[in-house]
Amino acid sequence: MLAFLRMLLPVPMPVTYSNRNAMMNKAAMIAAALAATCAAGSANAQMGGGADKEKCYGVAKAGQNDCASSDGKHGCASMAATDNAPTEWKWVPKGSCEKLGGKPTPPAK
């Protein structure tokens, strides 16, 4: 009976040198792909929406800023702690910043 049950259970594959290298290569490829994706995403965030957009300071809602704050408190998008902080910015269509109540330039340090 025990022999029959052992036949039903999957036999673990021994980890050999070639299996380990294949697993490490796969992990390295996945890490490289993730790094490239993150780099492309941050480059797009820095570049904005193109020629028809401008940075507008003081209009971002909490957690909805587009990139780093102008005072250096954080370096990432979606990190604004309060609504309409003068150091947080969003990309807006050109010419609409002041209509929204913001300023196209960062506050003086």
Buried (B, 14 or more C-beta within 10 A) or exposed (E): EEEEEEEEEEEEEEEEEEEEEEEEEEEEEEEEEEEEEEEEEBEEBEEBEEEEBBBBBBBBEBEBBBBBBBEEEBEEBEBBEEEBBBBBBBBBEBEEBEEBEBBBEBEEE
